[in-house]
Amino acid sequence: MPVTFAPEAVPARFPRKLRELHNHHFDSTIWNDLVFRGDDVVVATYAKSGTSWVQQIVAQLVFNGDPEVSIADISPWVDLRAGPVLARLAVLAAQKHRRILKTHLPVDALRFSPKARYIHVARDGRDVALSLHHHHLHANDTWYAMLNDTPGRVGPPVPHANPDAAGYFREWLDGDGAPFWPFWENVRSWWAVRDLPNVHLVHFEALKRDMAGEIRRIADFLEVDVDARAWPRILRHCGFDWMKANAPQVAPMGGAFWHGGADTFINKGTNGRWRNVLTAEDVARYEAAALAELGPECAAWLARGEAV
């Protein structure tokens, strides 16, 4: 059932929630019970697009480079249907610091607050699919049980991953994100609201090219005045090597859902592996789909990660 909010709660220029999404992962209604605060930060992505990286960046900015901060503990995936939902909301309600919330929803299924700051992180879909393949292929029985057996699942269960990476990519592309959720609408929905004052777009490739510059831009967007003495440690704690070495602080449940644990969840952090996996036909089909689904400007941004 569509959800709308009073005009005084959501000014006309801001998006309104138009639908609910439910599947093996999602329950978008959880957002309806969240009481927003004026300084909330929402990290919004399609899965495997750099979510944990940007959560870590925001946490390091908020906590002034504290190495003990664990985003796995303080920054929950709000719309994840499995797990103790009420306890998750209670933890958020009890937090005294600036909150960092995670979502994988498209804009029209998200309860959007004019008060919050939204950071959307995007990544070339070919890189997303291969990273998702690694994530899915190494999931253990606990992961499947959580998603498939927890009461309330809508739709089919998550199947086991095709072990062939190229085959997995083709299934993902042909099924628009199958067996997870639609990819194109997620990117398209955030691109459409990129000019709102409380929305900031980040690209995985831009972070790879100039992490320090991108973190500066995120800090400016969040109005965080970074202590110059903290800057070197913030950069250090946001680097891939540090995150890999401290993976249990980053991976959900300390990596308990994957064979190999947290080290599996924090994989390689690289782009372009698809060039050695996909055929020329695969690449052409993906690029044609990106153009048709996103239009030339957004498709070019998604592919190259140029500044918006």
C-alpha positions as CSV (number, residue, x, y, z in Angstrom):
1,M,0.0,0.0,0.0
2,P,1.5,3.4,-0.9
3,V,2.5,5.6,1.9
4,T,2.3,9.4,1.8
5,F,3.1,12.1,4.4
6,A,1.5,15.4,5.2
7,P,2.7,18.3,3.1
8,E,4.2,20.0,6.1
9,A,6.3,16.9,6.8
10,V,7.6,16.5,3.3
11,P,7.8,19.7,1.2
12,A,6.7,19.4,-2.4
13,R,10.2,19.6,-3.9
14,F,11.3,16.5,-2.0
15,P,10.3,12.9,-3.1
16,R,7.5,11.1,-1.4
17,K,7.2,7.4,-0.7
18,L,5.1,5.8,-3.4
19,R,5.4,2.1,-2.7
20,E,6.7,-0.6,-0.3
21,L,9.3,-3.2,-1.3
22,H,9.4,-6.7,0.1
23,N,11.5,-9.7,-0.9
24,H,14.0,-12.1,0.8
25,H,16.1,-9.1,1.9
26,F,13.8,-6.0,2.1
27,D,11.0,-4.8,4.2
28,S,10.8,-1.1,3.4
29,T,8.0,-0.5,6.0
30,I,10.7,-0.5,8.7
31,W,11.5,3.1,7.7
32,N,8.0,4.1,8.6
33,D,8.7,3.6,12.3
34,L,12.0,5.5,12.3
35,V,12.0,9.0,14.0
36,F,14.4,11.1,12.0
37,R,16.8,13.5,13.5
38,G,18.1,16.7,11.9
39,D,21.6,15.4,11.5
40,D,21.0,11.9,10.4
41,V,23.2,10.6,7.5
42,V,21.8,7.9,5.2
43,V,24.2,6.0,3.0
44,A,22.1,4.7,0.1
45,T,23.4,2.3,-2.5
46,Y,22.8,-0.7,-4.6
47,A,24.6,-3.6,-2.9
48,K,28.3,-4.0,-3.5
49,S,28.7,-0.4,-4.7
50,G,31.0,0.8,-1.9
51,T,28.4,0.9,0.9
52,S,30.8,-0.1,3.7
53,W,33.5,2.1,2.4
54,V,31.3,5.2,2.6
55,Q,29.9,4.1,6.0
56,Q,33.4,3.9,7.2
57,I,34.3,7.4,5.8
58,V,31.2,9.0,7.4
59,A,32.0,7.3,10.8
60,Q,35.6,8.4,10.7
61,L,34.4,12.0,10.0
62,V,31.8,11.9,12.8
63,F,34.1,10.3,15.3
64,N,37.2,12.3,14.4
65,G,39.3,9.3,13.2
66,D,38.6,7.0,16.1
67,P,40.0,3.5,15.2
68,E,37.7,1.7,17.6
69,V,34.5,2.8,15.9
70,S,32.7,-0.2,14.4
71,I,30.3,0.5,11.6
72,A,29.1,-3.1,11.9
73,D,27.7,-2.2,15.3
74,I,26.6,1.4,14.9
75,S,25.4,1.7,11.3
76,P,22.6,-0.8,10.6
77,W,20.9,-1.7,7.3
78,V,17.5,-0.3,8.3
79,D,15.4,-2.1,5.6
80,L,16.9,-5.5,6.1
81,R,13.8,-7.6,7.0
82,A,15.6,-10.3,8.9
83,G,17.0,-10.0,12.4
84,P,15.6,-8.2,15.4
85,V,14.0,-5.3,13.7
86,L,12.5,-3.7,16.9
87,A,15.9,-4.1,18.6
88,R,17.6,-2.4,15.7
89,L,15.2,0.6,15.9
90,A,15.7,0.7,19.7
91,V,19.5,0.8,19.2
92,L,19.2,3.7,16.8
93,A,16.8,5.5,19.1
94,A,19.3,5.2,22.0
95,Q,22.3,6.5,20.0
96,K,23.5,9.9,21.2
97,H,26.0,10.5,18.4
98,R,25.2,11.5,14.9
99,R,23.5,8.5,13.3
100,I,24.7,6.7,10.2
101,L,21.9,4.7,8.5
102,K,22.2,2.3,5.6
103,T,19.7,1.5,2.8
104,H,19.6,-0.3,-0.5
105,L,16.2,1.0,-1.5
106,P,15.4,3.2,-4.5
107,V,14.1,6.6,-3.7
108,D,10.4,6.0,-4.3
109,A,10.4,3.1,-1.8
110,L,12.2,5.1,0.9
111,R,10.7,7.4,3.5
112,F,12.6,10.5,2.6
113,S,13.3,13.2,5.2
114,P,14.2,16.8,4.3
115,K,16.2,16.8,7.6
116,A,18.6,14.0,6.8
117,R,21.6,14.0,4.5
118,Y,21.7,11.3,1.8
119,I,24.9,10.0,0.2
120,H,24.3,7.8,-2.8
121,V,27.2,5.6,-3.8
122,A,27.3,4.1,-7.3
123,R,29.5,1.8,-9.2
124,D,29.7,0.4,-12.7
125,G,27.2,-2.4,-12.9
126,R,29.8,-4.8,-14.3
127,D,31.9,-4.4,-11.2
128,V,28.8,-4.6,-9.0
129,A,27.8,-7.9,-10.5
130,L,31.2,-9.5,-10.1
131,S,31.5,-8.3,-6.5
132,L,28.0,-9.5,-5.8
133,H,29.0,-12.9,-7.3
134,H,31.9,-13.2,-4.8
135,H,29.6,-12.1,-2.0
136,H,26.9,-14.6,-3.0
137,L,29.2,-17.5,-3.9
138,H,30.8,-17.4,-0.4
139,A,27.6,-17.1,1.6
140,N,27.2,-19.9,4.2
141,D,24.2,-21.8,5.5
142,T,23.6,-19.2,8.2
143,W,23.2,-16.5,5.5
144,Y,20.7,-18.6,3.5
145,A,18.7,-19.5,6.6
146,M,18.5,-15.9,7.7
147,L,17.1,-14.7,4.3
148,N,15.1,-17.7,3.2
149,D,13.7,-19.2,6.5
150,T,12.9,-16.2,8.6
151,P,9.1,-15.8,8.6
152,G,7.8,-12.9,6.4
153,R,9.8,-13.5,3.3
154,V,7.9,-12.3,0.2
155,G,8.6,-14.0,-3.1
156,P,11.0,-16.9,-3.9
157,P,14.0,-17.7,-1.8
158,V,17.6,-16.8,-2.7
159,P,19.0,-19.6,-4.8
160,H,22.6,-20.7,-4.6
161,A,25.0,-18.8,-6.8
162,N,26.0,-19.9,-10.3
163,P,29.7,-20.7,-9.7
164,D,30.6,-19.3,-13.2
165,A,31.2,-15.6,-12.9
166,A,30.3,-14.8,-16.5
167,G,27.1,-16.9,-16.3
168,Y,26.2,-15.1,-13.0
169,F,26.7,-11.7,-14.7
170,R,24.4,-12.7,-17.6
171,E,21.7,-13.9,-15.2
172,W,22.0,-10.7,-13.2
173,L,21.8,-8.5,-16.4
174,D,19.0,-10.4,-18.0
175,G,17.0,-10.5,-14.8
176,D,17.8,-6.8,-13.9
177,G,19.6,-7.7,-10.6
178,A,18.3,-11.2,-10.2
179,P,18.3,-13.0,-7.8
180,F,18.6,-9.9,-5.7
181,W,16.7,-6.7,-6.7
182,P,16.5,-4.3,-9.7
183,F,19.7,-2.4,-10.4
184,W,18.7,0.2,-13.0
185,E,15.8,1.7,-11.0
186,N,18.0,2.2,-8.0
187,V,20.7,4.2,-9.9
188,R,18.0,6.1,-11.9
189,S,16.0,7.1,-8.8
190,W,19.0,8.6,-7.1
191,W,20.3,10.3,-10.2
192,A,16.9,12.0,-10.5
193,V,17.2,13.7,-7.1
194,R,20.9,14.6,-7.3
195,D,20.2,18.3,-7.3
196,L,18.4,18.3,-4.0
197,P,20.4,20.2,-1.3
198,N,20.5,17.1,1.1
199,V,21.6,14.6,-1.6
200,H,25.2,14.0,-2.5
201,L,26.4,11.5,-5.2
202,V,29.7,9.6,-4.8
203,H,31.1,7.1,-7.3
204,F,33.3,4.2,-6.3
205,E,35.8,4.9,-9.1
206,A,36.1,8.6,-8.0
207,L,36.9,7.4,-4.5
208,K,39.6,5.1,-5.9
209,R,41.1,7.9,-7.9
210,D,41.1,10.6,-5.2
211,M,40.0,9.3,-1.9
212,A,41.2,12.4,0.0
213,G,39.4,14.8,-2.3
214,E,36.2,12.8,-2.2
215,I,36.3,12.6,1.7
216,R,36.8,16.4,1.8
217,R,33.7,16.8,-0.4
218,I,31.7,14.4,1.8
219,A,32.9,16.4,4.9
220,D,31.7,19.6,3.3
221,F,28.4,18.1,2.4
222,L,27.9,16.9,6.0
223,E,29.2,20.2,7.4
224,V,31.9,18.4,9.4
225,D,34.7,20.6,10.4
226,V,37.7,18.2,10.3
227,D,40.4,18.7,12.9
228,A,43.7,19.0,10.9
229,R,45.4,16.8,13.5
230,A,42.7,14.0,12.8
231,W,43.0,14.2,9.0
232,P,45.9,11.7,8.6
233,R,44.3,9.1,10.8
234,I,40.9,9.5,9.0
235,L,42.6,8.8,5.7
236,R,44.5,5.9,7.1
237,H,41.4,4.3,8.6
238,C,39.4,4.7,5.4
239,G,42.0,3.0,3.2
240,F,41.3,-0.5,1.9
241,D,44.3,-2.0,3.6
242,W,43.2,-0.8,7.1
243,M,39.6,-1.9,6.5
244,K,40.8,-5.3,5.4
245,A,43.0,-5.7,8.4
246,N,40.1,-4.6,10.7
247,A,37.4,-6.4,8.7
248,P,35.3,-7.6,11.7
249,Q,34.6,-3.9,12.6
250,V,33.2,-3.4,9.1
251,A,31.5,-6.6,8.0
252,P,27.9,-7.2,9.3
253,M,27.9,-9.6,12.3
254,G,31.7,-9.6,12.1
255,G,31.5,-11.7,8.8
256,A,29.5,-14.5,10.3
257,F,27.5,-15.0,7.2
258,W,30.3,-15.9,4.8
259,H,32.8,-18.7,4.5
260,G,36.1,-17.1,5.4
261,G,34.4,-14.6,7.7
262,A,35.0,-10.8,7.5
263,D,38.0,-11.2,5.1
264,T,35.6,-12.6,2.5
265,F,33.1,-9.7,3.0
266,I,35.9,-7.1,2.5
267,N,37.2,-8.6,-0.8
268,K,39.5,-6.8,-3.2
269,G,38.1,-3.3,-3.6
270,T,39.1,-3.2,-7.2
271,N,37.3,-2.3,-10.4
272,G,37.7,-3.6,-14.0
273,R,37.9,-7.4,-13.2
274,W,35.0,-7.9,-15.6
275,R,37.4,-7.1,-18.5
276,N,39.0,-10.6,-18.0
277,V,35.7,-12.3,-17.5
278,L,33.0,-10.9,-19.9
279,T,32.9,-11.4,-23.6
280,A,32.6,-8.5,-26.1
281,E,29.0,-9.4,-26.5
282,D,28.4,-9.3,-22.8
283,V,30.0,-5.8,-22.6
284,A,27.9,-4.6,-25.6
285,R,24.7,-5.9,-24.1
286,Y,25.4,-4.2,-20.8
287,E,26.3,-0.9,-22.3
288,A,23.2,-0.9,-24.5
289,A,21.1,-1.6,-21.4
290,A,22.7,1.1,-19.4
291,L,22.1,3.7,-22.2
292,A,18.4,2.6,-22.6
293,E,17.7,2.5,-18.8
294,L,19.6,5.5,-17.7
295,G,20.1,7.9,-20.6
296,P,23.5,9.1,-21.9
297,E,24.5,11.4,-19.1
298,C,23.8,9.0,-16.2
299,A,25.1,6.0,-18.1
300,A,28.4,7.9,-18.8
301,W,28.7,8.9,-15.1
302,L,28.0,5.3,-14.0
303,A,30.7,4.0,-16.3
304,R,33.4,6.5,-15.6
305,G,32.7,8.0,-12.2
306,E,33.3,11.6,-13.3
307,A,32.3,14.3,-10.8
308,V,28.7,15.4,-10.7
